[in-house]
Amino acid sequence: MVETGGSGAGHFSLSSSCYAKDYATAQTAVTFLTPTSGKKLVIKQVYVSTSTVNVDVTLAFVTSDKTMFKLYTAQKATATGNIVCGMGAVDEVLSLTCGDNTFVSVAYDEVN
């Protein structure tokens, strides 16, 4: 993790890694991101863009039953968001469900 500034106001951290993928066809609960063995994924930020309106975009830690990002595509075609509940369990993968023509980018860290 890269930290900027000192403690207090204006102090924030950037993720140390990013993963992105473009999907031409719909996906249902496919593995999007796998942590290094023995580590946990900590999702810092997500960007999603899609041309579909019939399948919502969902990123989830399925094993621990945590949906940590959802884009309701009938309402909006793109979204960027900071994450709440963005940490999976040790060795838990991040899964993706999406419709056709969807691009997803995730900024993340790995922790013990």
Backbone atoms as SQL, in Angstrom:
CREATE TABLE atoms (id INTEGER PRIMARY KEY, chain TEXT, resi INTEGER, resn TEXT, atom TEXT, x REAL, y REAL, z REAL);
INSERT INTO atoms VALUES
  (1, 'A', 1, 'MET', 'N', 0.843, -1.157, 0.000),
  (2, 'A', 1, 'MET', 'CA', 0.000, 0.000, 0.000),
  (3, 'A', 1, 'MET', 'C', 0.897, 1.231, 0.000),
  (4, 'A', 2, 'VAL', 'N', 0.553, 2.210, -0.782),
  (5, 'A', 2, 'VAL', 'CA', 1.282, 3.464, -0.858),
  (6, 'A', 2, 'VAL', 'C', 0.529, 4.496, -0.040),
  (7, 'A', 3, 'GLU', 'N', 1.212, 5.142, 0.896),
  (8, 'A', 3, 'GLU', 'CA', 0.557, 6.162, 1.706),
  (9, 'A', 3, 'GLU', 'C', 1.069, 7.531, 1.304),
  (10, 'A', 4, 'THR', 'N', 0.174, 8.498, 1.342),
  (11, 'A', 4, 'THR', 'CA', 0.554, 9.858, 0.999),
  (12, 'A', 4, 'THR', 'C', 0.216, 10.772, 2.156),
  (13, 'A', 5, 'GLY', 'N', 1.019, 11.774, 2.341),
  (14, 'A', 5, 'GLY', 'CA', 0.757, 12.750, 3.397),
  (15, 'A', 5, 'GLY', 'C', 1.037, 12.177, 4.768),
  (16, 'A', 6, 'GLY', 'N', 0.688, 12.949, 5.801),
  (17, 'A', 6, 'GLY', 'CA', 0.855, 12.504, 7.178),
  (18, 'A', 6, 'GLY', 'C', -0.470, 12.055, 7.731),
  (19, 'A', 7, 'SER', 'N', -0.511, 11.905, 9.051),
  (20, 'A', 7, 'SER', 'CA', -1.769, 11.487, 9.670),
  (21, 'A', 7, 'SER', 'C', -2.751, 12.646, 9.697),
  (22, 'A', 8, 'GLY', 'N', -4.028, 12.316, 9.800),
  (23, 'A', 8, 'GLY', 'CA', -5.049, 13.358, 9.881),
  (24, 'A', 8, 'GLY', 'C', -5.660, 13.657, 8.533),
  (25, 'A', 9, 'ALA', 'N', -6.213, 14.854, 8.413),
  (26, 'A', 9, 'ALA', 'CA', -6.932, 15.251, 7.194),
  (27, 'A', 9, 'ALA', 'C', -6.028, 15.164, 5.978),
  (28, 'A', 10, 'GLY', 'N', -6.578, 14.670, 4.898),
  (29, 'A', 10, 'GLY', 'CA', -5.824, 14.588, 3.655),
  (30, 'A', 10, 'GLY', 'C', -4.960, 13.347, 3.534),
  (31, 'A', 11, 'HIS', 'N', -4.917, 12.500, 4.563),
  (32, 'A', 11, 'HIS', 'CA', -4.114, 11.284, 4.537),
  (33, 'A', 11, 'HIS', 'C', -4.944, 10.166, 3.933),
  (34, 'A', 12, 'PHE', 'N', -4.414, 9.499, 2.926),
  (35, 'A', 12, 'PHE', 'CA', -5.132, 8.396, 2.314),
  (36, 'A', 12, 'PHE', 'C', -4.138, 7.389, 1.773),
  (37, 'A', 13, 'SER', 'N', -4.628, 6.216, 1.445),
  (38, 'A', 13, 'SER', 'CA', -3.735, 5.188, 0.911),
  (39, 'A', 13, 'SER', 'C', -4.215, 4.746, -0.463),
  (40, 'A', 14, 'LEU', 'N', -3.269, 4.427, -1.304),
  (41, 'A', 14, 'LEU', 'CA', -3.563, 3.921, -2.641),
  (42, 'A', 14, 'LEU', 'C', -3.297, 2.428, -2.645),
  (43, 'A', 15, 'SER', 'N', -3.983, 1.719, -3.492),
  (44, 'A', 15, 'SER', 'CA', -3.745, 0.287, -3.575),
  (45, 'A', 15, 'SER', 'C', -2.416, 0.017, -4.265),
  (46, 'A', 16, 'SER', 'N', -1.869, -1.155, -4.007),
  (47, 'A', 16, 'SER', 'CA', -0.593, -1.503, -4.620),
  (48, 'A', 16, 'SER', 'C', -0.771, -2.334, -5.887),
  (49, 'A', 17, 'SER', 'N', -1.997, -2.789, -6.167),
  (50, 'A', 17, 'SER', 'CA', -2.230, -3.638, -7.334),
  (51, 'A', 17, 'SER', 'C', -3.550, -3.283, -8.014),
  (52, 'A', 18, 'CYS', 'N', -3.616, -3.607, -9.307),
  (53, 'A', 18, 'CYS', 'CA', -4.844, -3.389, -10.069),
  (54, 'A', 18, 'CYS', 'C', -5.011, -4.549, -11.042),
  (55, 'A', 19, 'TYR', 'N', -6.255, -4.983, -11.215),
  (56, 'A', 19, 'TYR', 'CA', -6.561, -6.028, -12.184),
  (57, 'A', 19, 'TYR', 'C', -7.763, -5.574, -12.991),
  (58, 'A', 20, 'ALA', 'N', -7.707, -5.742, -14.302),
  (59, 'A', 20, 'ALA', 'CA', -8.818, -5.333, -15.168),
  (60, 'A', 20, 'ALA', 'C', -9.043, -6.392, -16.232),
  (61, 'A', 21, 'LYS', 'N', -10.312, -6.527, -16.636),
  (62, 'A', 21, 'LYS', 'CA', -10.641, -7.474, -17.688),
  (63, 'A', 21, 'LYS', 'C', -11.889, -6.991, -18.412),
  (64, 'A', 22, 'ASP', 'N', -11.912, -7.256, -19.714),
  (65, 'A', 22, 'ASP', 'CA', -13.042, -6.895, -20.576),
  (66, 'A', 22, 'ASP', 'C', -13.744, -8.189, -20.982),
  (67, 'A', 23, 'TYR', 'N', -15.056, -8.264, -20.749),
  (68, 'A', 23, 'TYR', 'CA', -15.836, -9.462, -21.061),
  (69, 'A', 23, 'TYR', 'C', -16.772, -9.182, -22.229),
  (70, 'A', 24, 'ALA', 'N', -16.683, -9.970, -23.287),
  (71, 'A', 24, 'ALA', 'CA', -17.565, -9.815, -24.442),
  (72, 'A', 24, 'ALA', 'C', -18.905, -10.504, -24.213),
  (73, 'A', 25, 'THR', 'N', -18.901, -11.558, -23.395),
  (74, 'A', 25, 'THR', 'CA', -20.126, -12.319, -23.145),
  (75, 'A', 25, 'THR', 'C', -20.474, -12.303, -21.664),
  (76, 'A', 26, 'ALA', 'N', -21.721, -12.626, -21.362),
  (77, 'A', 26, 'ALA', 'CA', -22.204, -12.642, -19.983),
  (78, 'A', 26, 'ALA', 'C', -21.442, -13.675, -19.149),
  (79, 'A', 27, 'GLN', 'N', -21.264, -13.370, -17.863),
  (80, 'A', 27, 'GLN', 'CA', -20.568, -14.245, -16.925),
  (81, 'A', 27, 'GLN', 'C', -21.462, -14.438, -15.701),
  (82, 'A', 28, 'THR', 'N', -21.424, -15.623, -15.109),
  (83, 'A', 28, 'THR', 'CA', -22.207, -15.885, -13.906),
  (84, 'A', 28, 'THR', 'C', -21.303, -16.460, -12.827),
  (85, 'A', 29, 'ALA', 'N', -21.028, -15.664, -11.809),
  (86, 'A', 29, 'ALA', 'CA', -20.222, -16.069, -10.650),
  (87, 'A', 29, 'ALA', 'C', -18.889, -16.701, -11.050),
  (88, 'A', 30, 'VAL', 'N', -18.206, -16.099, -12.025),
  (89, 'A', 30, 'VAL', 'CA', -16.883, -16.594, -12.431),
  (90, 'A', 30, 'VAL', 'C', -15.824, -15.983, -11.519),
  (91, 'A', 31, 'THR', 'N', -14.702, -16.678, -11.393),
  (92, 'A', 31, 'THR', 'CA', -13.594, -16.144, -10.605),
  (93, 'A', 31, 'THR', 'C', -13.010, -14.949, -11.349),
  (94, 'A', 32, 'PHE', 'N', -13.001, -13.799, -10.686),
  (95, 'A', 32, 'PHE', 'CA', -12.437, -12.586, -11.271),
  (96, 'A', 32, 'PHE', 'C', -11.010, -12.369, -10.775),
  (97, 'A', 33, 'LEU', 'N', -10.784, -12.581, -9.488),
  (98, 'A', 33, 'LEU', 'CA', -9.478, -12.288, -8.894),
  (99, 'A', 33, 'LEU', 'C', -9.204, -13.296, -7.777),
  (100, 'A', 34, 'THR', 'N', -8.002, -13.868, -7.780),
  (101, 'A', 34, 'THR', 'CA', -7.600, -14.864, -6.790),
  (102, 'A', 34, 'THR', 'C', -6.409, -14.325, -5.997),
  (103, 'A', 35, 'PRO', 'N', -6.488, -14.364, -4.660),
  (104, 'A', 35, 'PRO', 'CA', -5.351, -13.884, -3.869),
  (105, 'A', 35, 'PRO', 'C', -4.184, -14.872, -3.903),
  (106, 'A', 36, 'THR', 'N', -3.017, -14.377, -3.582),
  (107, 'A', 36, 'THR', 'CA', -1.858, -15.236, -3.378),
  (108, 'A', 36, 'THR', 'C', -2.185, -16.191, -2.240),
  (109, 'A', 37, 'SER', 'N', -1.728, -17.420, -2.329),
  (110, 'A', 37, 'SER', 'CA', -2.016, -18.426, -1.308),
  (111, 'A', 37, 'SER', 'C', -1.676, -17.913, 0.090),
  (112, 'A', 38, 'GLY', 'N', -2.621, -18.071, 1.023),
  (113, 'A', 38, 'GLY', 'CA', -2.426, -17.637, 2.410),
  (114, 'A', 38, 'GLY', 'C', -2.748, -16.176, 2.657),
  (115, 'A', 39, 'LYS', 'N', -3.211, -15.442, 1.638),
  (116, 'A', 39, 'LYS', 'CA', -3.510, -14.011, 1.764),
  (117, 'A', 39, 'LYS', 'C', -5.003, -13.739, 1.620),
  (118, 'A', 40, 'LYS', 'N', -5.406, -12.526, 2.024),
  (119, 'A', 40, 'LYS', 'CA', -6.768, -12.026, 1.846),
  (120, 'A', 40, 'LYS', 'C', -6.736, -10.879, 0.857),
  (121, 'A', 41, 'LEU', 'N', -7.764, -10.786, 0.019),
  (122, 'A', 41, 'LEU', 'CA', -7.930, -9.627, -0.860),
  (123, 'A', 41, 'LEU', 'C', -8.616, -8.507, -0.085),
  (124, 'A', 42, 'VAL', 'N', -8.097, -7.309, -0.218),
  (125, 'A', 42, 'VAL', 'CA', -8.739, -6.109, 0.327),
  (126, 'A', 42, 'VAL', 'C', -9.034, -5.212, -0.869),
  (127, 'A', 43, 'ILE', 'N', -10.300, -5.102, -1.231),
  (128, 'A', 43, 'ILE', 'CA', -10.696, -4.319, -2.392),
  (129, 'A', 43, 'ILE', 'C', -10.782, -2.855, -1.992),
  (130, 'A', 44, 'LYS', 'N', -10.066, -2.007, -2.743),
  (131, 'A', 44, 'LYS', 'CA', -9.991, -0.577, -2.422),
  (132, 'A', 44, 'LYS', 'C', -10.941, 0.256, -3.280),
  (133, 'A', 45, 'GLN', 'N', -11.057, -0.112, -4.558),
  (134, 'A', 45, 'GLN', 'CA', -11.910, 0.648, -5.460),
  (135, 'A', 45, 'GLN', 'C', -12.259, -0.207, -6.668),
  (136, 'A', 46, 'VAL', 'N', -13.423, 0.092, -7.261),
  (137, 'A', 46, 'VAL', 'CA', -13.911, -0.646, -8.424),
  (138, 'A', 46, 'VAL', 'C', -14.380, 0.343, -9.479),
  (139, 'A', 47, 'TYR', 'N', -14.099, 0.028, -10.751),
  (140, 'A', 47, 'TYR', 'CA', -14.666, 0.773, -11.870),
  (141, 'A', 47, 'TYR', 'C', -15.331, -0.239, -12.792),
  (142, 'A', 48, 'VAL', 'N', -16.566, 0.047, -13.208),
  (143, 'A', 48, 'VAL', 'CA', -17.306, -0.842, -14.105),
  (144, 'A', 48, 'VAL', 'C', -17.939, -0.016, -15.212),
  (145, 'A', 49, 'SER', 'N', -17.880, -0.540, -16.432),
  (146, 'A', 49, 'SER', 'CA', -18.565, 0.052, -17.571),
  (147, 'A', 49, 'SER', 'C', -19.200, -1.083, -18.356),
  (148, 'A', 50, 'THR', 'N', -20.455, -0.893, -18.781),
  (149, 'A', 50, 'THR', 'CA', -21.146, -1.955, -19.510),
  (150, 'A', 50, 'THR', 'C', -22.124, -1.367, -20.511),
  (151, 'A', 51, 'SER', 'N', -22.428, -2.148, -21.545),
  (152, 'A', 51, 'SER', 'CA', -23.435, -1.710, -22.517),
  (153, 'A', 51, 'SER', 'C', -24.736, -2.496, -22.360),
  (154, 'A', 52, 'THR', 'N', -24.765, -3.418, -21.411),
  (155, 'A', 52, 'THR', 'CA', -25.964, -4.228, -21.217),
  (156, 'A', 52, 'THR', 'C', -26.901, -3.580, -20.195),
  (157, 'A', 53, 'VAL', 'N', -28.191, -3.843, -20.325),
  (158, 'A', 53, 'VAL', 'CA', -29.147, -3.331, -19.334),
  (159, 'A', 53, 'VAL', 'C', -29.960, -4.461, -18.708),
  (160, 'A', 54, 'ASN', 'N', -29.696, -5.706, -19.108),
  (161, 'A', 54, 'ASN', 'CA', -30.522, -6.796, -18.609),
  (162, 'A', 54, 'ASN', 'C', -29.875, -7.660, -17.533),
  (163, 'A', 55, 'VAL', 'N', -28.592, -7.449, -17.231),
  (164, 'A', 55, 'VAL', 'CA', -27.913, -8.202, -16.177),
  (165, 'A', 55, 'VAL', 'C', -27.113, -7.219, -15.329),
  (166, 'A', 56, 'ASP', 'N', -27.404, -7.169, -14.021),
  (167, 'A', 56, 'ASP', 'CA', -26.652, -6.305, -13.124),
  (168, 'A', 56, 'ASP', 'C', -25.232, -6.836, -12.950),
  (169, 'A', 57, 'VAL', 'N', -24.298, -5.935, -12.656),
  (170, 'A', 57, 'VAL', 'CA', -22.906, -6.318, -12.419),
  (171, 'A', 57, 'VAL', 'C', -22.717, -6.479, -10.915),
  (172, 'A', 58, 'THR', 'N', -22.203, -7.638, -10.500),
  (173, 'A', 58, 'THR', 'CA', -22.000, -7.930, -9.085),
  (174, 'A', 58, 'THR', 'C', -20.602, -8.487, -8.874),
  (175, 'A', 59, 'LEU', 'N', -19.902, -7.937, -7.887),
  (176, 'A', 59, 'LEU', 'CA', -18.635, -8.492, -7.417),
  (177, 'A', 59, 'LEU', 'C', -18.882, -8.973, -5.991),
  (178, 'A', 60, 'ALA', 'N', -18.489, -10.226, -5.710),
  (179, 'A', 60, 'ALA', 'CA', -18.803, -10.797, -4.403),
  (180, 'A', 60, 'ALA', 'C', -17.737, -11.778, -3.950),
  (181, 'A', 61, 'PHE', 'N', -17.605, -11.861, -2.628),
  (182, 'A', 61, 'PHE', 'CA', -16.861, -12.933, -1.990),
  (183, 'A', 61, 'PHE', 'C', -17.919, -13.982, -1.646),
  (184, 'A', 62, 'VAL', 'N', -18.061, -14.989, -2.497),
  (185, 'A', 62, 'VAL', 'CA', -19.167, -15.940, -2.394),
  (186, 'A', 62, 'VAL', 'C', -19.066, -16.801, -1.138),
  (187, 'A', 63, 'THR', 'N', -17.861, -17.285, -0.818),
  (188, 'A', 63, 'THR', 'CA', -17.696, -18.175, 0.328),
  (189, 'A', 63, 'THR', 'C', -18.159, -17.517, 1.624),
  (190, 'A', 64, 'SER', 'N', -17.802, -16.252, 1.826),
  (191, 'A', 64, 'SER', 'CA', -18.212, -15.548, 3.052),
  (192, 'A', 64, 'SER', 'C', -19.518, -14.786, 2.861),
  (193, 'A', 65, 'ASP', 'N', -20.175, -14.953, 1.720),
  (194, 'A', 65, 'ASP', 'CA', -21.483, -14.354, 1.438),
  (195, 'A', 65, 'ASP', 'C', -21.466, -12.826, 1.561),
  (196, 'A', 66, 'LYS', 'N', -20.446, -12.193, 0.941),
  (197, 'A', 66, 'LYS', 'CA', -20.324, -10.734, 0.943),
  (198, 'A', 66, 'LYS', 'C', -20.420, -10.199, -0.482),
  (199, 'A', 67, 'THR', 'N', -21.538, -9.551, -0.799),
  (200, 'A', 67, 'THR', 'CA', -21.615, -8.801, -2.050),
  (201, 'A', 67, 'THR', 'C', -21.038, -7.439, -1.730),
  (202, 'A', 68, 'MET', 'N', -19.942, -7.086, -2.406),
  (203, 'A', 68, 'MET', 'CA', -19.289, -5.837, -2.039),
  (204, 'A', 68, 'MET', 'C', -19.358, -4.764, -3.122),
  (205, 'A', 69, 'PHE', 'N', -19.967, -5.072, -4.266),
  (206, 'A', 69, 'PHE', 'CA', -20.188, -4.062, -5.296),
  (207, 'A', 69, 'PHE', 'C', -21.320, -4.530, -6.190),
  (208, 'A', 70, 'LYS', 'N', -22.254, -3.632, -6.482),
  (209, 'A', 70, 'LYS', 'CA', -23.364, -3.973, -7.379),
  (210, 'A', 70, 'LYS', 'C', -23.717, -2.744, -8.202),
  (211, 'A', 71, 'LEU', 'N', -23.803, -2.945, -9.519),
  (212, 'A', 71, 'LEU', 'CA', -24.229, -1.895, -10.438),
  (213, 'A', 71, 'LEU', 'C', -25.545, -2.332, -11.061),
  (214, 'A', 72, 'TYR', 'N', -26.608, -1.571, -10.784),
  (215, 'A', 72, 'TYR', 'CA', -27.916, -1.854, -11.369),
  (216, 'A', 72, 'TYR', 'C', -27.930, -1.246, -12.769),
  (217, 'A', 73, 'THR', 'N', -27.732, -2.083, -13.766),
  (218, 'A', 73, 'THR', 'CA', -27.472, -1.607, -15.122),
  (219, 'A', 73, 'THR', 'C', -28.670, -0.962, -15.798),
  (220, 'A', 74, 'ALA', 'N', -29.871, -1.222, -15.356),
  (221, 'A', 74, 'ALA', 'CA', -31.038, -0.552, -15.936),
  (222, 'A', 74, 'ALA', 'C', -31.044, 0.937, -15.560),
  (223, 'A', 75, 'GLN', 'N', -30.302, 1.298, -14.513),
  (224, 'A', 75, 'GLN', 'CA', -30.243, 2.667, -14.035),
  (225, 'A', 75, 'GLN', 'C', -29.005, 3.425, -14.515),
  (226, 'A', 76, 'LYS', 'N', -27.887, 2.710, -14.690),
  (227, 'A', 76, 'LYS', 'CA', -26.611, 3.368, -14.929),
  (228, 'A', 76, 'LYS', 'C', -25.677, 2.421, -15.685),
  (229, 'A', 77, 'ALA', 'N', -24.889, 2.950, -16.611),
  (230, 'A', 77, 'ALA', 'CA', -23.991, 2.107, -17.407),
  (231, 'A', 77, 'ALA', 'C', -22.560, 2.081, -16.886),
  (232, 'A', 78, 'THR', 'N', -22.163, 3.055, -16.065),
  (233, 'A', 78, 'THR', 'CA', -20.813, 3.065, -15.497),
  (234, 'A', 78, 'THR', 'C', -20.885, 3.460, -14.034),
  (235, 'A', 79, 'ALA', 'N', -19.891, 3.007, -13.274),
  (236, 'A', 79, 'ALA', 'CA', -19.824, 3.376, -11.866),
  (237, 'A', 79, 'ALA', 'C', -18.406, 3.216, -11.371),
  (238, 'A', 80, 'THR', 'N', -18.004, 4.115, -10.494),
  (239, 'A', 80, 'THR', 'CA', -16.754, 4.016, -9.765),
  (240, 'A', 80, 'THR', 'C', -17.112, 4.167, -8.309),
  (241, 'A', 81, 'GLY', 'N', -16.567, 3.317, -7.483),
  (242, 'A', 81, 'GLY', 'CA', -16.930, 3.437, -6.083),
  (243, 'A', 81, 'GLY', 'C', -15.877, 2.931, -5.136),
  (244, 'A', 82, 'ASN', 'N', -15.790, 3.608, -3.991),
  (245, 'A', 82, 'ASN', 'CA', -15.023, 3.061, -2.884),
  (246, 'A', 82, 'ASN', 'C', -15.848, 1.928, -2.305),
  (247, 'A', 83, 'ILE', 'N', -15.236, 1.032, -1.600),
  (248, 'A', 83, 'ILE', 'CA', -15.866, -0.211, -1.226),
  (249, 'A', 83, 'ILE', 'C', -16.123, -0.280, 0.272),
  (250, 'A', 84, 'VAL', 'N', -17.260, -0.859, 0.626),
  (251, 'A', 84, 'VAL', 'CA', -17.584, -1.211, 1.996),
  (252, 'A', 84, 'VAL', 'C', -17.606, -2.734, 2.038),
  (253, 'A', 85, 'CYS', 'N', -17.099, -3.340, 3.093),
  (254, 'A', 85, 'CYS', 'CA', -17.037, -4.817, 3.207),
  (255, 'A', 85, 'CYS', 'C', -16.177, -5.399, 2.105),
  (256, 'A', 86, 'GLY', 'N', -15.032, -4.805, 1.853),
  (257, 'A', 86, 'GLY', 'CA', -14.192, -5.225, 0.749),
  (258, 'A', 86, 'GLY', 'C', -13.082, -6.183, 1.083),
  (259, 'A', 87, 'MET', 'N', -13.187, -6.961, 2.193),
  (260, 'A', 87, 'MET', 'CA', -12.127, -7.910, 2.513),
  (261, 'A', 87, 'MET', 'C', -12.681, -9.328, 2.515),
  (262, 'A', 88, 'GLY', 'N', -12.021, -10.188, 1.773),
  (263, 'A', 88, 'GLY', 'CA', -12.405, -11.592, 1.754),
  (264, 'A', 88, 'GLY', 'C', -11.670, -12.365, 2.829),
  (265, 'A', 89, 'ALA', 'N', -12.018, -13.622, 2.972),
  (266, 'A', 89, 'ALA', 'CA', -11.326, -14.517, 3.901),
  (267, 'A', 89, 'ALA', 'C', -10.005, -14.961, 3.265),
  (268, 'A', 90, 'VAL', 'N', -9.167, -15.619, 4.038),
  (269, 'A', 90, 'VAL', 'CA', -7.903, -16.142, 3.520),
  (270, 'A', 90, 'VAL', 'C', -8.196, -17.069, 2.345),
  (271, 'A', 91, 'ASP', 'N', -7.502, -16.860, 1.234),
  (272, 'A', 91, 'ASP', 'CA', -7.616, -17.657, 0.010),
  (273, 'A', 91, 'ASP', 'C', -8.971, -17.541, -0.692),
  (274, 'A', 92, 'GLU', 'N', -9.817, -16.580, -0.318),
  (275, 'A', 92, 'GLU', 'CA', -11.132, -16.444, -0.939),
  (276, 'A', 92, 'GLU', 'C', -11.053, -15.623, -2.214),
  (277, 'A', 93, 'VAL', 'N', -11.623, -16.155, -3.288),
  (278, 'A', 93, 'VAL', 'CA', -11.608, -15.466, -4.577),
  (279, 'A', 93, 'VAL', 'C', -12.730, -14.438, -4.652),
  (280, 'A', 94, 'LEU', 'N', -12.534, -13.453, -5.505),
  (281, 'A', 94, 'LEU', 'CA', -13.556, -12.454, -5.815),
  (282, 'A', 94, 'LEU', 'C', -14.264, -12.915, -7.078),
  (283, 'A', 95, 'SER', 'N', -15.585, -13.049, -7.016),
  (284, 'A', 95, 'SER', 'CA', -16.371, -13.543, -8.149),
  (285, 'A', 95, 'SER', 'C', -17.109, -12.415, -8.843),
  (286, 'A', 96, 'LEU', 'N', -17.387, -12.607, -10.127),
  (287, 'A', 96, 'LEU', 'CA', -18.054, -11.600, -10.943),
  (288, 'A', 96, 'LEU', 'C', -19.251, -12.205, -11.661),
  (289, 'A', 97, 'THR', 'N', -20.352, -11.456, -11.662),
  (290, 'A', 97, 'THR', 'CA', -21.505, -11.747, -12.512),
  (291, 'A', 97, 'THR', 'C', -21.763, -10.488, -13.321),
  (292, 'A', 98, 'CYS', 'N', -21.926, -10.631, -14.654),
  (293, 'A', 98, 'CYS', 'CA', -22.148, -9.459, -15.498),
  (294, 'A', 98, 'CYS', 'C', -22.792, -9.873, -16.811),
  (295, 'A', 99, 'GLY', 'N', -23.287, -8.891, -17.542),
  (296, 'A', 99, 'GLY', 'CA', -23.846, -9.124, -18.863),
  (297, 'A', 99, 'GLY', 'C', -22.795, -8.946, -19.946),
  (298, 'A', 100, 'ASP', 'N', -23.235, -8.974, -21.189),
  (299, 'A', 100, 'ASP', 'CA', -22.342, -8.795, -22.334),
  (300, 'A', 100, 'ASP', 'C', -21.651, -7.432, -22.282),
  (301, 'A', 101, 'ASN', 'N', -20.479, -7.362, -22.911),
  (302, 'A', 101, 'ASN', 'CA', -19.754, -6.102, -23.107),
  (303, 'A', 101, 'ASN', 'C', -19.568, -5.329, -21.813),
  (304, 'A', 102, 'THR', 'N', -18.867, -5.957, -20.864),
  (305, 'A', 102, 'THR', 'CA', -18.629, -5.352, -19.561),
  (306, 'A', 102, 'THR', 'C', -17.137, -5.288, -19.285),
  (307, 'A', 103, 'PHE', 'N', -16.676, -4.116, -18.838),
  (308, 'A', 103, 'PHE', 'CA', -15.286, -3.912, -18.432),
  (309, 'A', 103, 'PHE', 'C', -15.268, -3.681, -16.929),
  (310, 'A', 104, 'VAL', 'N', -14.368, -4.388, -16.238),
  (311, 'A', 104, 'VAL', 'CA', -14.250, -4.255, -14.782),
  (312, 'A', 104, 'VAL', 'C', -12.790, -4.053, -14.424),
  (313, 'A', 105, 'SER', 'N', -12.530, -3.076, -13.571),
  (314, 'A', 105, 'SER', 'CA', -11.192, -2.819, -13.047),
  (315, 'A', 105, 'SER', 'C', -11.272, -2.729, -11.527),
  (316, 'A', 106, 'VAL', 'N', -10.369, -3.426, -10.845),
  (317, 'A', 106, 'VAL', 'CA', -10.373, -3.470, -9.385),
  (318, 'A', 106, 'VAL', 'C', -8.993, -3.103, -8.862),
  (319, 'A', 107, 'ALA', 'N', -8.957, -2.129, -7.953),
  (320, 'A', 107, 'ALA', 'CA', -7.730, -1.785, -7.236),
  (321, 'A', 107, 'ALA', 'C', -7.780, -2.525, -5.901),
  (322, 'A', 108, 'TYR', 'N', -6.687, -3.202, -5.547),
  (323, 'A', 108, 'TYR', 'CA', -6.721, -4.039, -4.352),
  (324, 'A', 108, 'TYR', 'C', -5.350, -4.159, -3.700),
  (325, 'A', 109, 'ASP', 'N', -5.363, -4.619, -2.458),
  (326, 'A', 109, 'ASP', 'CA', -4.159, -5.006, -1.725),
  (327, 'A', 109, 'ASP', 'C', -4.351, -6.437, -1.265),
  (328, 'A', 110, 'GLU', 'N', -3.267, -7.064, -0.873),
  (329, 'A', 110, 'GLU', 'CA', -3.320, -8.385, -0.254),
  (330, 'A', 110, 'GLU', 'C', -2.719, -8.269, 1.144),
  (331, 'A', 111, 'VAL', 'N', -3.386, -8.892, 2.134),
  (332, 'A', 111, 'VAL', 'CA', -2.903, -8.853, 3.504),
  (333, 'A', 111, 'VAL', 'C', -2.906, -10.265, 4.077),
  (334, 'A', 112, 'ASN', 'N', -2.164, -10.442, 5.167),
  (335, 'A', 112, 'ASN', 'CA', -2.134, -11.743, 5.856),
  (336, 'A', 112, 'ASN', 'C', -3.394, -11.965, 6.636);
